[in-house]
Amino acid sequence: MESGLGDILGGLAAALLALGLAVALARIAHAAFAIAAPHDAEAVPLLRLLAVCTGGALGLALILAAPDRAMFLPGHVLGGEGPWGASLLAMLGSHGLPRAEAVAALPDALRGDGFAAAFVTWLALLGFLYGSLTALRLWYGTARLRAFCAFLMLALHITLLLHYSAYLLGWFAAQLGPWLFAVALLGFQHWRYRVRAAH
């Protein structure tokens, strides 16, 4: 009984730590952008928007282009197959960061290896080019270098955050299993019957 309770508490602590890390990654991303960007970068919200969109597209491309992308199919997730059956820390240790084979698959995705992967990979490439040109066109001197570095840092942080969050959510979905539908139904019912604000 004690070992069972210890396993539950250890799993809960690991889950809270993993969720806290996702929140910390998001905060670090925006703090790094604010520190690195030129002082007038907030007057050009396009730079931040391009970085977020580019990072999101690249993070999605790394998942869709990876050789093991089939692990995200509902049958694999809900069946607890592959990494979803491992402990949270073991799964994040092997899949939390983008793997080399996923990065190596991006050139094939650009050549059209799967429509969805090709689409988001091209979006990421175009976003990177347009974001870089925006930084180089709107600033001069050291401010130009700072704008480019801020754009690049935020895009990479968002890529890591999306990749990490996708695997984290997949693991939680695998652990919840059949309860996932009950939680989704409860959330839908709460949204459906909530008190609407008067206009």
Secondary structure, 3 states (H helix, E strand, C coil): CHHHHHHHHHHHHHHHHHHHHHHHHHHHHHHHHHHHCCCCHHHCHHHHHHHHHHHHHHHHHHHHHCCCHHHHCHHHHHCCCHHHHCCHHHHHHHHCCCCHHHHHCHHHHHCCCCHHHHHHHHHHHHHHHHHHHHHHHHCCCHHHHHHHHHHHHHHHHHHHHHHHHHHHHHHHHHHHCCHHHHHHHHHHHHHHHCCCCCC
